Amino acid sequence: MYNLHCHSLLSDGILLPSEVAVHYAEKGYFAIAITDHADYSNIDFVMDGILKFISHWPKDSKIQVLPGVELTHLPLEQFKPLVKKARRRGMKIIVGHGETTAEPVVKGTNRACMEAGVDILAHPGLISEEDAQLAAEKGVFLELTSRSGHRDSNLHVAEQALRAEANLIFSTDSHRPEDIISPRELIKIAFGAALNESNIEAVCVNIKDFLRKKGVK
């Protein structure tokens, strides 16, 4: 199992990257991405920190850690240049902080993230049919999350994704130890969004293919 959206104390999490990795390994995950929040003020600090950590992470560890970033609360025109910057720096997973209903997010952020080329649109809230279709066209993963507040729109996101034939992904969006749930608990979140076993199996296959392209064995 994987989790491609989690945070460390490089942004607003409370755990060191190593602690994040160890907690997920203990729960049975084989791959994670640390995707700390970033804008122009801290993106270099965040990327430098995670890349330095990964350069010292044991190659034979039972959990693989991918470098990532979550572009968060940006003016819409800043998504494209920061996605390009993150790609050049070697970020494997780029998450866009979507239009969750749990906090104020600039209208149009969902579309701006996808047009900029993010891999994952996190907690996209009451995503429109048109934006779900754009996700399908661009191969962007729409997130179903276990995180309190953000998960309130999971059912809507799942319905729109299935209708548009867009990719889904399951993520914890963890910030603290209690957010790090087991793979079985994460799958329950998917069932809670009215996915069936066939849907869930398809999601897992799509993610494995995506991770294989990112170098995860």
DOVO-377753 format. One record per residue: residue number from 1; residue in one letter; x, z, y of N, C-alpha, C in turn; chain. Coordinates in steps of 0.2 Angstrom, whole numbers, padded with zeros to 4 digits. Example, Ala and Ser with C-alpha at 12.3 -4.5 7.8 and 13.67 -1.06 7.14 Angstrom:
- seq,type,n_xx,n_zz,n_yy,ca_xx,ca_zz,ca_yy,c_xx,c_zz,c_yy,mol
- 1,A,0066,0039,-0028,0062,0039,-0022,0066,0039,-0016,A
- 2,S,0064,0035,-0011,0068,0036,-0005,0064,0039,0000,A
END
This chain:
- seq,type,n_xx,n_zz,n_yy,ca_xx,ca_zz,ca_yy,c_xx,c_zz,c_yy,mol
- 1,M,0004,0000,-0006,0000,0000,0000,0004,0000,0006,A
- 2,Y,0002,-0002,0012,0005,-0003,0018,0002,0001,0024,A
- 3,N,0005,0002,0029,0002,0004,0035,0006,0001,0041,A
- 4,L,0003,-0004,0045,0007,-0008,0050,0005,-0006,0057,A
- 5,H,0003,0001,0058,0001,0003,0064,0002,0011,0064,A
- 6,C,0008,0013,0066,0009,0020,0067,0014,0022,0073,A
- 7,H,0013,0028,0075,0017,0030,0081,0022,0036,0079,A
- 8,S,0027,0036,0083,0032,0041,0083,0033,0044,0090,A
- 9,L,0038,0049,0090,0039,0052,0097,0042,0047,0102,A
- 10,L,0044,0041,0100,0046,0036,0104,0041,0034,0109,A
- 11,S,0034,0036,0108,0029,0035,0113,0025,0042,0112,A
- 12,D,0019,0041,0110,0014,0047,0110,0013,0051,0104,A
- 13,G,0017,0049,0098,0017,0053,0092,0021,0059,0093,A
- 14,I,0021,0063,0088,0024,0069,0088,0030,0070,0083,A
- 15,L,0031,0065,0078,0036,0065,0073,0041,0060,0075,A
- 16,L,0047,0062,0073,0053,0057,0073,0051,0051,0068,A
- 17,P,0054,0045,0069,0053,0040,0065,0055,0041,0058,A
- 18,S,0060,0045,0056,0061,0047,0050,0056,0051,0046,A
- 19,E,0053,0056,0050,0048,0060,0048,0041,0056,0046,A
- 20,V,0040,0051,0051,0035,0046,0049,0035,0043,0043,A
- 21,A,0041,0040,0042,0043,0037,0035,0042,0041,0029,A
- 22,V,0045,0047,0030,0045,0052,0024,0038,0054,0022,A
- 23,H,0033,0055,0027,0026,0057,0026,0023,0051,0023,A
- 24,Y,0024,0045,0025,0020,0039,0022,0023,0038,0015,A
- 25,A,0029,0039,0014,0032,0038,0007,0029,0043,0002,A
- 26,E,0028,0049,0005,0025,0055,0000,0018,0053,-0001,A
- 27,K,0015,0049,0003,0008,0048,0002,0007,0042,-0003,A
- 28,G,0013,0038,-0004,0013,0032,-0009,0013,0026,-0006,A
- 29,Y,0014,0025,0001,0015,0019,0004,0022,0015,0002,A
- 30,F,0022,0009,0002,0028,0005,0001,0031,0002,0007,A
- 31,A,0027,0001,0012,0030,-0002,0018,0025,0001,0024,A
- 32,I,0029,0002,0030,0026,0004,0036,0029,0000,0042,A
- 33,A,0025,0000,0047,0028,-0003,0054,0027,0003,0059,A
- 34,I,0033,0005,0062,0032,0009,0068,0031,0005,0074,A
- 35,T,0025,0006,0077,0023,0002,0082,0021,0006,0088,A
- 36,D,0026,0009,0092,0025,0013,0097,0022,0010,0103,A
- 37,H,0018,0013,0107,0015,0010,0113,0021,0008,0118,A
- 38,A,0019,0002,0121,0024,0000,0126,0021,-0004,0132,A
- 39,D,0024,-0004,0138,0023,-0009,0143,0029,-0010,0146,A
- 40,Y,0030,-0013,0152,0036,-0015,0155,0040,-0008,0156,A
- 41,S,0037,-0003,0157,0041,0003,0159,0046,0006,0153,A
- 42,N,0044,0005,0147,0047,0008,0141,0049,0003,0136,A
- 43,I,0047,-0003,0136,0048,-0007,0130,0055,-0008,0128,A
- 44,D,0060,-0008,0132,0067,-0008,0130,0069,-0002,0126,A
- 45,F,0067,0004,0129,0068,0010,0126,0065,0010,0119,A
- 46,V,0059,0009,0118,0055,0009,0112,0059,0004,0107,A
- 47,M,0060,-0002,0109,0063,-0007,0104,0070,-0005,0102,A
- 48,D,0074,-0002,0107,0081,0000,0105,0080,0006,0100,A
- 49,G,0076,0010,0101,0075,0016,0097,0074,0015,0090,A
- 50,I,0068,0011,0089,0066,0009,0082,0071,0005,0079,A
- 51,L,0075,0000,0082,0080,-0004,0079,0086,0000,0077,A
- 52,K,0088,0005,0081,0093,0009,0079,0091,0013,0073,A
- 53,F,0085,0016,0073,0083,0020,0067,0083,0016,0061,A
- 54,I,0081,0010,0061,0080,0006,0055,0087,0003,0053,A
- 55,S,0092,0002,0057,0099,0001,0056,0102,0006,0051,A
- 56,H,0100,0012,0052,0103,0018,0048,0098,0020,0042,A
- 57,W,0092,0017,0041,0088,0019,0036,0090,0016,0029,A
- 58,P,0091,0020,0024,0094,0018,0018,0090,0011,0015,A
- 59,K,0094,0007,0013,0092,0000,0010,0088,0001,0004,A
- 60,D,0090,0007,0000,0087,0008,-0006,0081,0013,-0006,A
- 61,S,0079,0014,0000,0073,0019,0001,0067,0016,-0003,A
- 62,K,0063,0021,-0005,0057,0018,-0008,0051,0016,-0003,A
- 63,I,0053,0017,0003,0048,0014,0008,0052,0010,0013,A
- 64,Q,0049,0004,0015,0053,0000,0019,0049,0001,0026,A
- 65,V,0053,0001,0031,0051,0002,0038,0052,-0004,0042,A
- 66,L,0047,-0007,0045,0048,-0013,0049,0047,-0011,0057,A
- 67,P,0051,-0014,0061,0051,-0013,0068,0045,-0016,0071,A
- 68,G,0042,-0012,0076,0036,-0015,0079,0035,-0012,0086,A
- 69,V,0029,-0014,0089,0028,-0012,0095,0020,-0013,0096,A
- 70,E,0017,-0008,0100,0010,-0009,0102,0009,-0010,0109,A
- 71,L,0008,-0016,0112,0007,-0018,0119,0001,-0015,0121,A
- 72,T,0001,-0010,0126,-0005,-0006,0128,-0006,-0006,0135,A
- 73,H,-0013,-0007,0136,-0016,-0006,0143,-0012,-0011,0148,A
- 74,L,-0010,-0017,0146,-0007,-0021,0151,-0011,-0025,0155,A
- 75,P,-0009,-0027,0161,-0013,-0032,0165,-0013,-0039,0160,A
- 76,L,-0018,-0042,0160,-0019,-0048,0155,-0013,-0053,0155,A
- 77,E,-0011,-0054,0161,-0005,-0059,0162,0001,-0057,0159,A
- 78,Q,0002,-0050,0157,0008,-0048,0155,0009,-0048,0147,A
- 79,F,0004,-0050,0144,0004,-0050,0136,0009,-0055,0134,A
- 80,K,0008,-0061,0137,0012,-0067,0134,0020,-0066,0135,A
- 81,P,0022,-0064,0141,0029,-0063,0142,0032,-0057,0138,A
- 82,L,0028,-0052,0137,0030,-0046,0133,0030,-0047,0125,A
- 83,V,0025,-0051,0123,0026,-0054,0116,0032,-0058,0115,A
- 84,K,0033,-0062,0119,0040,-0066,0118,0046,-0062,0119,A
- 85,K,0046,-0057,0123,0052,-0052,0123,0052,-0049,0117,A
- 86,A,0047,-0046,0114,0047,-0042,0108,0049,-0047,0102,A
- 87,R,0047,-0053,0102,0049,-0057,0096,0057,-0059,0097,A
- 88,R,0059,-0060,0103,0066,-0061,0104,0070,-0055,0101,A
- 89,R,0068,-0049,0103,0072,-0043,0101,0071,-0042,0094,A
- 90,G,0067,-0045,0090,0067,-0044,0083,0061,-0040,0080,A
- 91,M,0056,-0039,0084,0050,-0035,0082,0046,-0039,0077,A
- 92,K,0046,-0036,0071,0042,-0039,0065,0035,-0039,0066,A
- 93,I,0032,-0034,0069,0025,-0033,0069,0023,-0031,0077,A
- 94,I,0019,-0035,0080,0017,-0034,0086,0010,-0033,0086,A
- 95,V,0008,-0027,0089,0001,-0025,0089,-0002,-0026,0096,A
- 96,G,-0008,-0028,0097,-0011,-0028,0104,-0016,-0022,0104,A
- 97,H,-0016,-0018,0109,-0021,-0012,0110,-0027,-0015,0112,A
- 98,G,-0032,-0016,0107,-0038,-0019,0109,-0043,-0015,0113,A
- 99,E,-0049,-0018,0113,-0054,-0015,0118,-0058,-0010,0114,A
- 100,T,-0055,-0005,0112,-0059,0001,0109,-0064,0003,0113,A
- 101,T,-0069,0006,0110,-0075,0009,0114,-0073,0017,0116,A
- 102,A,-0067,0019,0113,-0065,0026,0114,-0062,0027,0120,A
- 103,E,-0060,0022,0124,-0056,0023,0130,-0057,0017,0135,A
- 104,P,-0056,0017,0141,-0056,0011,0145,-0051,0007,0144,A
- 105,V,-0052,0000,0143,-0048,-0005,0142,-0050,-0011,0146,A
- 106,V,-0045,-0014,0149,-0047,-0020,0153,-0051,-0025,0149,A
- 107,K,-0057,-0027,0152,-0061,-0033,0149,-0056,-0039,0148,A
- 108,G,-0057,-0042,0143,-0053,-0048,0141,-0046,-0047,0138,A
- 109,T,-0045,-0040,0136,-0039,-0039,0133,-0038,-0042,0126,A
- 110,N,-0044,-0041,0122,-0044,-0044,0115,-0042,-0051,0115,A
- 111,R,-0045,-0055,0120,-0043,-0062,0120,-0036,-0063,0122,A
- 112,A,-0034,-0060,0127,-0027,-0060,0130,-0022,-0059,0125,A
- 113,C,-0023,-0054,0121,-0018,-0052,0115,-0017,-0057,0110,A
- 114,M,-0023,-0060,0108,-0023,-0065,0103,-0020,-0072,0106,A
- 115,E,-0021,-0074,0112,-0018,-0080,0115,-0011,-0079,0116,A
- 116,A,-0009,-0073,0117,-0001,-0071,0118,0002,-0071,0111,A
- 117,G,-0001,-0071,0105,0002,-0071,0099,0003,-0065,0095,A
- 118,V,-0001,-0060,0096,0001,-0054,0093,-0001,-0055,0085,A
- 119,D,0002,-0050,0081,0000,-0051,0074,-0007,-0047,0072,A
- 120,I,-0008,-0041,0075,-0013,-0037,0074,-0017,-0035,0081,A
- 121,L,-0023,-0036,0081,-0027,-0034,0086,-0030,-0027,0084,A
- 122,A,-0028,-0022,0087,-0030,-0015,0085,-0036,-0013,0088,A
- 123,H,-0040,-0009,0084,-0047,-0007,0086,-0050,-0011,0091,A
- 124,P,-0052,-0017,0090,-0055,-0022,0095,-0062,-0020,0097,A
- 125,G,-0065,-0014,0095,-0071,-0012,0098,-0077,-0017,0097,A
- 126,L,-0081,-0018,0102,-0087,-0023,0101,-0084,-0030,0102,A
- 127,I,-0080,-0032,0098,-0077,-0039,0098,-0082,-0044,0098,A
- 128,S,-0082,-0049,0102,-0087,-0054,0102,-0086,-0059,0097,A
- 129,E,-0091,-0063,0095,-0091,-0068,0090,-0086,-0073,0092,A
- 130,E,-0085,-0075,0098,-0080,-0080,0100,-0073,-0078,0099,A
- 131,D,-0072,-0071,0101,-0065,-0069,0100,-0064,-0068,0092,A
- 132,A,-0069,-0066,0088,-0067,-0066,0081,-0066,-0073,0078,A
- 133,Q,-0069,-0078,0081,-0067,-0085,0079,-0060,-0087,0081,A
- 134,L,-0058,-0084,0087,-0051,-0086,0089,-0046,-0082,0085,A
- 135,A,-0048,-0076,0083,-0043,-0072,0078,-0043,-0076,0071,A
- 136,A,-0048,-0079,0069,-0048,-0084,0063,-0043,-0090,0064,A
- 137,E,-0044,-0093,0070,-0040,-0099,0071,-0033,-0097,0072,A
- 138,K,-0031,-0091,0075,-0024,-0090,0076,-0021,-0086,0070,A
- 139,G,-0025,-0084,0066,-0022,-0080,0060,-0021,-0072,0062,A
- 140,V,-0024,-0070,0067,-0023,-0063,0070,-0027,-0058,0065,A
- 141,F,-0024,-0053,0063,-0028,-0048,0059,-0032,-0043,0064,A
- 142,L,-0038,-0042,0062,-0042,-0038,0066,-0042,-0031,0062,A
- 143,E,-0041,-0026,0065,-0040,-0019,0062,-0046,-0015,0061,A
- 144,L,-0047,-0013,0055,-0051,-0007,0053,-0047,-0001,0053,A
- 145,T,-0049,0004,0057,-0045,0010,0058,-0048,0016,0055,A
- 146,S,-0044,0021,0053,-0046,0028,0051,-0046,0032,0057,A
- 147,R,-0043,0030,0063,-0042,0035,0069,-0049,0037,0072,A
- 148,S,-0049,0043,0073,-0056,0046,0076,-0057,0042,0083,A
- 149,G,-0063,0041,0084,-0065,0037,0090,-0065,0030,0089,A
- 150,H,-0059,0027,0088,-0058,0020,0087,-0061,0017,0081,A
- 151,R,-0063,0022,0076,-0066,0019,0070,-0073,0018,0071,A
- 152,D,-0076,0020,0077,-0083,0020,0078,-0086,0013,0077,A
- 153,S,-0082,0008,0079,-0084,0001,0079,-0082,-0003,0073,A
- 154,N,-0079,0001,0068,-0077,-0003,0062,-0082,-0007,0059,A
- 155,L,-0088,-0005,0058,-0094,-0009,0055,-0095,-0016,0059,A
- 156,H,-0095,-0015,0065,-0096,-0021,0069,-0090,-0026,0069,A
- 157,V,-0084,-0023,0069,-0078,-0027,0068,-0078,-0031,0061,A
- 158,A,-0079,-0027,0056,-0080,-0030,0049,-0085,-0036,0049,A
- 159,E,-0091,-0035,0052,-0096,-0040,0052,-0094,-0046,0055,A
- 160,Q,-0091,-0045,0061,-0089,-0051,0065,-0083,-0055,0061,A
- 161,A,-0078,-0051,0058,-0073,-0054,0055,-0075,-0058,0049,A
- 162,L,-0080,-0055,0045,-0082,-0059,0039,-0086,-0065,0041,A
- 163,R,-0090,-0064,0046,-0094,-0070,0049,-0089,-0076,0051,A
- 164,A,-0084,-0074,0054,-0079,-0079,0057,-0074,-0081,0052,A
- 165,E,-0073,-0077,0046,-0068,-0078,0041,-0061,-0077,0044,A
- 166,A,-0061,-0072,0048,-0055,-0069,0051,-0052,-0064,0046,A
- 167,N,-0045,-0063,0047,-0042,-0058,0043,-0043,-0051,0045,A
- 168,L,-0044,-0047,0040,-0044,-0040,0042,-0038,-0036,0039,A
- 169,I,-0037,-0030,0042,-0032,-0026,0040,-0034,-0019,0041,A
- 170,F,-0031,-0014,0036,-0033,-0007,0037,-0027,-0003,0039,A
- 171,S,-0028,0001,0044,-0023,0005,0047,-0025,0012,0049,A
- 172,T,-0020,0016,0049,-0021,0023,0051,-0021,0024,0059,A
- 173,D,-0016,0020,0062,-0015,0022,0069,-0013,0029,0070,A
- 174,S,-0008,0031,0066,-0006,0039,0065,-0002,0041,0071,A
- 175,H,-0003,0047,0074,0001,0050,0079,0004,0056,0077,A
- 176,R,0001,0060,0072,0003,0066,0070,0002,0067,0062,A
- 177,P,0005,0072,0059,0005,0072,0052,-0002,0072,0049,A
- 178,E,-0007,0075,0052,-0014,0075,0049,-0017,0068,0049,A
- 179,D,-0015,0063,0053,-0017,0057,0053,-0015,0052,0047,A
- 180,I,-0010,0055,0044,-0007,0051,0038,-0011,0052,0032,A
- 181,I,-0016,0048,0030,-0020,0049,0025,-0017,0045,0019,A
- 182,S,-0020,0046,0013,-0018,0042,0007,-0020,0035,0007,A
- 183,P,-0017,0031,0003,-0020,0024,0002,-0028,0024,0000,A
- 184,R,-0029,0029,-0005,-0036,0029,-0007,-0041,0031,-0002,A
- 185,E,-0039,0036,0003,-0043,0037,0008,-0044,0032,0013,A
- 186,L,-0038,0028,0014,-0039,0022,0019,-0044,0017,0016,A
- 187,I,-0043,0016,0010,-0048,0011,0007,-0055,0013,0008,A
- 188,K,-0056,0020,0007,-0063,0023,0009,-0066,0021,0016,A
- 189,I,-0061,0020,0020,-0063,0018,0027,-0066,0011,0027,A
- 190,A,-0063,0007,0023,-0065,0000,0022,-0072,-0001,0019,A
- 191,F,-0073,0004,0013,-0080,0004,0010,-0085,0006,0016,A
- 192,G,-0083,0011,0020,-0087,0013,0025,-0089,0008,0030,A
- 193,A,-0085,0003,0031,-0087,-0003,0035,-0091,-0008,0031,A
- 194,A,-0093,-0006,0026,-0098,-0011,0022,-0094,-0016,0018,A
- 195,L,-0087,-0016,0017,-0084,-0021,0013,-0085,-0019,0006,A
- 196,N,-0085,-0024,0002,-0085,-0023,-0005,-0079,-0024,-0009,A
- 197,E,-0078,-0023,-0015,-0072,-0023,-0019,-0068,-0030,-0018,A
- 198,S,-0072,-0036,-0018,-0070,-0042,-0017,-0067,-0043,-0010,A
- 199,N,-0070,-0041,-0005,-0068,-0041,0002,-0061,-0037,0002,A
- 200,I,-0061,-0032,-0001,-0055,-0027,0000,-0049,-0031,-0004,A
- 201,E,-0050,-0033,-0010,-0045,-0037,-0013,-0042,-0043,-0009,A
- 202,A,-0047,-0046,-0006,-0044,-0052,-0002,-0040,-0050,0004,A
- 203,V,-0042,-0044,0007,-0038,-0041,0012,-0031,-0040,0010,A
- 204,C,-0031,-0036,0004,-0024,-0034,0002,-0020,-0040,0000,A
- 205,V,-0023,-0046,-0003,-0019,-0052,-0004,-0016,-0055,0002,A
- 206,N,-0020,-0055,0007,-0018,-0058,0014,-0012,-0054,0017,A
- 207,I,-0013,-0048,0016,-0008,-0044,0019,-0001,-0044,0015,A
- 208,K,-0002,-0045,0009,0005,-0045,0005,0008,-0052,0006,A
- 209,D,0004,-0057,0007,0007,-0064,0009,0010,-0063,0016,A
- 210,F,0007,-0060,0021,0010,-0059,0027,0016,-0055,0027,A
- 211,L,0016,-0050,0023,0022,-0046,0023,0028,-0049,0019,A
- 212,R,0026,-0053,0014,0032,-0057,0011,0035,-0062,0016,A
- 213,K,0031,-0065,0021,0034,-0069,0026,0039,-0065,0031,A
- 214,K,0037,-0058,0031,0041,-0054,0035,0047,-0051,0032,A
- 215,G,0048,-0053,0025,0054,-0050,0022,0053,-0044,0018,A
- 216,V,0046,-0042,0017,0045,-0036,0013,0044,-0038,0006,A
- 217,K,0048,-0036,0001,0047,-0038,-0006,0042,-0034,-0010,A
END
